[in-house]
Amino acid sequence: MGFEENHWIDPPAEWTADGELRFVCDGGTDLWRTTHYGYVRDRAPMFGREVAGDARLTVTFGGDYGAQYDQAGAVLRADEENWIKAGAEFVDGGFQISVVVTRGASDWSVVTLPEPAELVTIELTRSGDAVVVRYGLDGAEPVTMLRLAYFPPSVPAFAGAMAAAPDGKGFEVRFTRVDIEEGDIAPEGMGL
């Protein structure tokens, strides 16, 4: 995992990148726009780089989740009104695999996990005007498709790791993998 080309958006106060990326996500951080809650939150630590077009982002991570909505995962962000985040989220005392797609306003999809996973792998594959979201648990490659979403084509976007603690005091997260590939990448096995 090479970090040389990566940079922070909303950097955390405490972080290290020595073989893996570790940071403490501050409380009061979140990415959300309007829907249901009526507010806009656009502040969360994100570590990655710009991609020009088609790309595949794969992150593997674990965290010390403890408060409602503690979350970590992957983010693909064209601007403050067009982005996708996907990862693991602590909701109502359990763990969800979660995807938020934002095009002016946010929507939220979840899959409940019967028990927490030590590590989660999320893959966002951007091809043309679509992003395919896949996940894998406890070291498995991300083969389970979770979502196919529209994303503005041919616009630069920030791709990377993210975490947020909307309601809690913050928590520690570690990423063992942050891989970003660019180029002509076609999603496989969409079953459409």
C-alpha positions as CSV (number, residue, x, y, z in Angstrom):
1,M,0.0,0.0,0.0
2,G,1.8,3.1,-1.2
3,F,0.7,6.4,0.4
4,E,2.9,8.7,-1.6
5,E,0.2,10.0,-4.0
6,N,-2.5,10.3,-1.4
7,H,-3.6,13.3,0.7
8,W,-6.1,14.2,3.3
9,I,-9.4,16.0,3.1
10,D,-10.4,17.0,6.7
11,P,-7.3,15.3,8.2
12,P,-7.7,13.8,11.7
13,A,-5.7,15.2,14.6
14,E,-4.0,11.8,15.2
15,W,-2.9,9.4,12.4
16,T,0.0,7.1,11.3
17,A,0.8,5.4,8.0
18,D,3.4,2.8,8.7
19,G,2.4,-0.3,6.7
20,E,-1.2,0.4,7.4
21,L,-3.2,3.6,7.8
22,R,-4.5,4.2,11.4
23,F,-6.3,7.3,12.6
24,V,-8.7,8.5,15.3
25,C,-11.8,9.8,13.7
26,D,-13.1,12.8,15.7
27,G,-16.6,13.0,17.0
28,G,-19.2,15.2,15.2
29,T,-17.9,14.1,11.7
30,D,-20.2,12.9,9.0
31,L,-21.1,13.1,5.3
32,W,-24.8,13.5,4.7
33,R,-27.1,15.8,2.7
34,T,-30.7,16.8,3.8
35,T,-32.8,13.6,3.3
36,H,-34.9,12.7,6.4
37,Y,-32.7,14.5,8.9
38,G,-32.8,17.9,7.3
39,Y,-29.2,18.8,7.7
40,V,-26.0,18.9,5.6
41,R,-22.8,17.6,7.1
42,D,-19.7,17.6,5.0
43,R,-16.8,17.0,7.3
44,A,-15.1,13.7,7.7
45,P,-11.5,12.5,7.4
46,M,-10.8,11.1,3.9
47,F,-7.5,9.8,2.7
48,G,-6.9,9.1,-1.0
49,R,-6.3,10.9,-4.3
50,E,-8.0,12.3,-7.4
51,V,-9.0,9.9,-10.3
52,A,-9.9,11.3,-13.7
53,G,-12.4,8.7,-14.9
54,D,-12.9,5.0,-14.6
55,A,-11.3,3.5,-11.5
56,R,-11.5,0.7,-8.9
57,L,-11.1,1.6,-5.2
58,T,-10.6,-1.3,-2.8
59,V,-10.2,-0.7,1.0
60,T,-10.0,-3.2,3.8
61,F,-10.5,-1.9,7.4
62,G,-11.6,-2.5,10.9
63,G,-12.4,-0.2,13.8
64,D,-13.3,0.2,17.4
65,Y,-16.9,1.1,16.7
66,G,-19.0,2.0,19.8
67,A,-21.4,4.8,19.3
68,Q,-24.5,5.1,17.0
69,Y,-23.5,5.6,13.4
70,D,-19.7,5.1,13.8
71,Q,-18.6,4.2,10.3
72,A,-15.6,3.5,8.1
73,G,-15.1,2.5,4.5
74,A,-14.6,3.9,1.0
75,V,-15.6,7.2,-0.6
76,L,-15.8,8.4,-4.2
77,R,-16.5,12.1,-4.2
78,A,-16.9,14.4,-7.3
79,D,-18.0,17.4,-5.1
80,E,-20.1,18.2,-2.0
81,E,-23.3,17.2,-3.8
82,N,-22.2,14.1,-5.7
83,W,-20.5,11.3,-3.8
84,I,-20.8,7.7,-2.7
85,K,-19.6,6.3,0.6
86,A,-19.8,2.6,1.5
87,G,-18.5,0.6,4.5
88,A,-19.4,-0.8,7.9
89,E,-21.6,1.2,10.3
90,F,-22.7,0.6,13.9
91,V,-26.5,1.2,14.0
92,D,-28.9,0.4,16.8
93,G,-26.4,-1.9,18.6
94,G,-25.5,-3.9,15.5
95,F,-23.3,-3.8,12.4
96,Q,-24.5,-2.9,8.9
97,I,-22.8,-2.9,5.5
98,S,-23.9,0.5,4.4
99,V,-24.0,2.6,1.2
100,V,-24.9,6.2,0.9
101,V,-25.4,7.7,-2.6
102,T,-25.7,11.4,-2.8
103,R,-26.8,13.4,-5.9
104,G,-28.0,16.6,-4.3
105,A,-29.7,14.6,-1.5
106,S,-28.5,11.5,0.3
107,D,-30.1,8.0,0.2
108,W,-29.0,5.1,2.4
109,S,-29.0,1.3,1.9
110,V,-28.0,-1.2,4.5
111,V,-27.5,-5.0,4.9
112,T,-27.5,-6.2,8.5
113,L,-24.6,-8.5,9.5
114,P,-25.5,-11.2,12.0
115,E,-22.3,-10.5,13.9
116,P,-19.4,-8.0,13.6
117,A,-16.6,-8.8,11.1
118,E,-13.0,-8.2,12.2
119,L,-12.2,-6.8,8.8
120,V,-14.5,-5.6,6.0
121,T,-13.4,-5.1,2.3
122,I,-15.3,-2.6,0.2
123,E,-14.8,-2.2,-3.6
124,L,-16.2,0.7,-5.6
125,T,-15.8,0.2,-9.4
126,R,-16.5,3.2,-11.5
127,S,-17.2,2.5,-15.1
128,G,-18.8,5.2,-17.4
129,D,-21.8,6.6,-15.5
130,A,-22.1,3.8,-12.9
131,V,-20.4,2.6,-9.7
132,V,-20.7,-1.0,-8.6
133,V,-20.4,-1.5,-4.8
134,R,-19.2,-4.9,-3.6
135,Y,-18.1,-6.2,-0.2
136,G,-16.3,-9.1,1.5
137,L,-15.9,-10.0,5.2
138,D,-13.0,-11.2,7.3
139,G,-10.4,-11.2,4.5
140,A,-12.6,-12.4,1.7
141,E,-12.4,-10.6,-1.6
142,P,-15.3,-8.3,-2.3
143,V,-17.6,-10.4,-4.5
144,T,-21.0,-9.8,-3.0
145,M,-22.7,-7.0,-5.0
146,L,-24.5,-4.5,-2.8
147,R,-25.4,-1.6,-5.1
148,L,-25.3,-0.3,-8.6
149,A,-25.5,3.5,-8.6
150,Y,-25.3,6.4,-11.0
151,F,-22.2,8.6,-10.8
152,P,-21.4,11.6,-13.0
153,P,-19.2,10.2,-15.8
154,S,-15.9,11.8,-17.0
155,V,-15.5,14.1,-14.0
156,P,-12.5,14.0,-11.7
157,A,-13.3,12.5,-8.3
158,F,-11.6,11.9,-5.0
159,A,-11.2,8.2,-4.2
160,G,-10.1,6.9,-0.9
161,A,-10.7,5.7,2.7
162,M,-13.0,7.5,5.1
163,A,-14.5,7.4,8.6
164,A,-17.0,9.4,10.6
165,A,-18.5,9.5,14.1
166,P,-21.7,11.6,13.8
167,D,-23.0,11.0,17.3
168,G,-20.1,9.6,19.3
169,K,-16.8,11.1,20.7
170,G,-14.8,9.4,17.9
171,F,-13.1,6.1,17.4
172,E,-9.9,4.5,16.1
173,V,-9.9,2.9,12.6
174,R,-7.3,1.0,10.7
175,F,-7.0,0.4,7.0
176,T,-4.8,-2.6,5.9
177,R,-5.5,-1.9,2.2
178,V,-6.2,1.2,0.2
179,D,-5.8,0.4,-3.5
180,I,-6.7,2.7,-6.3
181,E,-6.5,1.5,-9.9
182,E,-7.3,3.8,-12.9
183,G,-8.1,3.1,-16.5
184,D,-10.6,1.1,-18.5
185,I,-12.1,-1.1,-15.7
186,A,-15.3,-3.0,-16.4
187,P,-17.2,-4.3,-13.5
188,E,-17.6,-8.1,-13.6
189,G,-20.6,-10.3,-13.0
190,M,-23.2,-7.6,-12.4
191,G,-26.0,-10.1,-13.4
192,L,-27.9,-7.5,-15.2
